[in-house]
Amino acid sequence: MFKQMIISAFLISSFSWAHGPCKEDKEKFCKEAMGDQVKMAQCMKDHADQLSAECKDKKEEMKEVLAEIHEACAEDVKSLCPDVKPGGKRIMKCLMKSRDKVSDACKATLKEMKKHHHNKKHK
């Protein structure tokens, strides 16, 4: 569960819900969690049945990406960033700092996800 939370926080900080289809839901239901990605993730989960259809779709997309990241990077996070607190892009910074030690599978997954995210933003 802790590993899942770390990866979830990493994902949320990387693909923030601050913009896009969940922005209004985030502001409506989770103002008190602003600035804390772990609390924000929990708040959005607590209000899952009240989220807009667009946000629910985005959440499902994020779950799929999360599964890919978890599979590819969990061991890297566990071994390279064991004491790094989630949030504030700390996990990403830790992985970047140790990028020469990050597994090829994790690097490839993150690169592909970044490319996919960039392409969707510019369509």
C-alpha positions in Angstrom: 0.0 0.0 0.0 2.8 2.5 0.8 4.4 1.8 -2.5 1.1 2.4 -4.2 0.7 5.7 -2.3 4.1 6.9 -3.4 3.5 6.1 -7.0 0.0 7.6 -6.8 1.5 10.8 -5.3 4.1 10.8 -8.0 1.5 10.4 -10.7 -0.7 13.1 -9.4 2.1 15.6 -9.0 3.3 14.8 -12.6 -0.2 14.9 -14.1 -1.8 17.4 -11.8 -5.6 17.6 -11.6 -5.1 21.4 -11.3 -5.9 21.7 -15.1 -8.2 19.9 -17.4 -11.4 18.0 -16.7 -11.0 17.7 -12.9 -10.2 21.3 -12.2 -13.7 22.3 -11.3 -14.4 19.2 -9.2 -11.1 19.7 -7.4 -12.1 23.3 -6.5 -15.7 22.3 -5.6 -14.9 19.3 -3.4 -11.3 19.6 -2.2 -10.3 23.2 -1.6 -9.0 22.2 1.8 -6.5 19.7 0.2 -4.9 22.3 -2.1 -1.2 22.0 -2.1 -1.1 18.5 -0.6 -1.2 15.8 -3.4 -1.7 12.9 -1.0 -4.7 14.6 0.7 -6.0 15.7 -2.7 -5.9 12.1 -4.0 -7.8 11.0 -0.9 -10.4 13.8 -1.2 -11.0 13.1 -4.9 -11.4 9.4 -4.0 -13.8 10.2 -1.3 -16.0 12.2 -3.8 -15.6 9.8 -6.6 -19.3 9.3 -7.1 -19.9 13.0 -7.3 -17.2 13.8 -9.9 -18.1 15.0 -13.4 -18.2 12.4 -16.2 -15.1 14.1 -17.8 -13.2 13.9 -14.5 -14.2 10.2 -14.0 -12.9 9.5 -17.5 -9.6 11.2 -16.7 -9.4 9.3 -13.4 -9.8 6.0 -15.3 -7.1 7.0 -17.7 -4.8 7.9 -14.8 -5.5 4.5 -13.2 -4.3 2.8 -16.4 -1.1 5.0 -16.4 -0.6 4.3 -12.7 -0.7 0.6 -13.3 2.0 0.9 -16.0 4.2 3.2 -13.8 3.8 0.9 -10.8 4.8 -2.1 -12.8 7.8 -0.4 -14.4 9.1 1.8 -11.6 8.0 0.5 -8.2 11.4 -1.2 -7.6 13.3 1.9 -8.6 11.3 4.1 -6.2 11.7 1.5 -3.5 15.4 1.1 -3.9 16.5 4.6 -5.0 14.0 6.8 -3.1 13.0 4.8 0.0 12.9 7.8 2.4 11.5 10.4 0.0 8.1 11.8 1.2 5.5 11.9 -1.6 4.3 15.2 -3.0 5.9 18.3 -4.4 7.4 16.2 -7.2 9.9 14.8 -4.7 9.7 11.3 -6.1 10.3 12.6 -9.7 13.2 14.7 -8.5 14.7 11.7 -6.7 14.4 9.5 -9.8 15.9 12.3 -11.9 18.8 12.7 -9.5 19.5 9.0 -9.8 18.5 8.7 -13.5 21.7 6.8 -14.3 20.5 4.0 -11.9 16.8 4.0 -12.9 15.9 0.8 -14.8 15.4 0.9 -18.5 11.8 -0.3 -18.2 11.0 2.6 -15.9 12.8 5.2 -18.1 10.9 3.9 -21.2 7.5 4.0 -19.4 8.1 7.5 -18.1 9.3 8.7 -21.5 6.3 7.2 -23.3 3.9 8.6 -20.7 5.4 12.1 -21.0 5.2 11.9 -24.8 1.5 10.7 -24.6 0.6 13.5 -22.1 2.4 16.1 -24.3 0.6 15.0 -27.4 -2.8 15.0 -25.7 -2.2 18.6 -24.4 -1.4 19.9 -27.9 -4.3 18.3 -29.8 
